[in-house]
Amino acid sequence: MVVSTSVGYYSLSRRRVTPAYIHVERCWPKVDKLSPCEAGCPLYVDIPNFSQAITLGDFKKALSIIREKNPLPSICGHVCWHPCEDECNRDVLDSPIAVQWLERHAAEQGNGKKPRPVKKKREERIAVIGSGPAGLTAASDLVKKGYGTTVFEASSTPGGIPATMTPNFILPQEAIQADIDYIKALGVRIHTNVCIGKDLGISDLWRQGFKAILIACGAERSTGPGIPGSDLSGVFSALPLLQESKLGQGPSLKGKVWVIGGDSIAIAAARTALRLGAEEVHIACLEAIGDRNDPGNIAAPAWELEAAEREGVQIEPSLAPQEFTSEDGSKVSGINFKRLMPLPPGGKGKVHRTLRGFPLVEMEGPDSDYVVDADTVVDAANVFQPKRRIPDMGDALPESASKGRRGGLQVNNDTFETNVPGIFAVGDRSGTGSHIVESMADGRTAATSIDQYLSGRYVIPVKESRTELTIKPEQIPAYLTRKGRWGMPRLLPAEAIRTFEGDELGYSRWQAVEEARRCLNCRMCANCIFERGHLCKETGRRLLL
């Protein structure tokens, strides 16, 4: 006999009892543990719970669970670097759950009618400067706490770098818009084309009645010291190239293109160059390619490198550009490089530091030079080095605001308070900018700190106290079936480079359900693995697993 419930089942005809899904009365509804994937997520998204909702085909429920912690599920479903998957307990059995792809599918299938605006419970109004991931997360959290929240964005499009620079074939515009529309429906007001420091100053925001201000905007970018020949025709800076291409205004490229840099921006620029007509694309980076945990290796995530190489991009490691050359004195025709090697203890020479700070030194001798031909060069090196001042906003900030490294605001890294009462800062302005999901976590911390400040409490960091439940290989029950994860359906490389549409097609419904079924549900049911033979605290049943 099989007794069914709406969210789980028990097979009473067998010796082993199959645990019900999460939050059913027969399970432990108050388990005080964290699954490793939750602990690995900077936002602590309830991954086991939304995975179980997907197994039931309830994508609206799955999305609502995700949105409890993540206000940008559509964006993260495409571009999150998914540290949760690195911690997945399933990895000790076969391979991690495809959490990011499941989140994307839930966002695509679960979006429906917009939410009702959150009722205001507080009189205080809060201004958020910048609508990137950190600013949007903070604004969403503050509105949910009952504050009137207004976001000021300098560009015409809200969303920050994901909306203005990330190529559409990586992050579709409709995914960005879906998240922003949802946040606006909650009650967040977003004013675009308003540059703080030009159109309005901090003092103007105080006069308008805002009681707290979060500075969450990016700094202006510079390319750092220019490589000789950077002014030649055919040499592009990566960020303007990506912005123009995002708008469908990118230049037509031909022949051989070299991209200088080793981060995600360089990878995106290289893949964009292919779609702009380049016949051959190379990435020259300071770093080597090898162990992903080695700080001397390329900074871009492995899956981004794989996507670029799958499309035909060639990675040329351990090279430092010396000069962009020209045969006619006006258009770039080649690049002179120096080969690099790790700096030995006590070694000397011209040192270059990777994005992770690892020191490399230029080799000497005749074999150290490397010269290549190039029809186009895209410079993606050092594009994220802020200038040594706070541009645009410098005159708008109080003179008493303490400055940190490179002219950014000095903040308490646990609470994001500045030394000016009521002003908080995250991201580039405070030197804390990072991956999207980490920036979002910083925005959440800042929102919590602002709430504490306006409530008259001490501003203290909020820490997760639950312990992580990790399964070791020897603890895996013999009855668990090995089953590899479902791959992402995608266009063939030859077709992908002909379009700016996404090359990853997304899971079908049945693929998402099958992938979600691989979840071990370890926050809840893995307790049975550790407590085998004990009585269930909630039902009194003996755990027969």
Secondary structure, DSSP 8 states (H G I E B T S, - for coil): -EEE-SS-EEETTSSS-----TT-TTS-TT--EE-HHHHHSTT---HHHHHHHHHTT-HHHHHHHHHTT-S-HHHHHHH---HHHHH-GGGGTS----HHHHHHHHHHHH--S---------S-EEEEE--SHHHHHHHHHHHHTT-EEEEE-SSSSSSSHHHHTS-TTTS-HHHHHHHHHHHHHHT-EEE-S--BTTTB-HHHHHHTTEEEEEE-----EE--S--TTTTSBTEEEHHHHHHHHHTT------SEEEEE--SHHHHHHHHHHHHTT-SEEEEE-SSB-S-TT-TTB--S-HHHHHHHHHTT-EEE-SEEEEEEE-SSSSB--EEEEEEEEE--TT--S-EEE-TT--EEEE--SGGGEEEEE-SEEEE-TTTTEE-SS-TTTTTTS-TT--B-GGG-B---TTT-B-SSTTEEE-GGGGT---SHHHHHHHHHHHHHHHHHHHTTS---------EE----GGGS-TT----------B--HHHHTT-SS-SB----HHHHHHHHTT---TTTTHHHHHTTTSB-TTT--B---
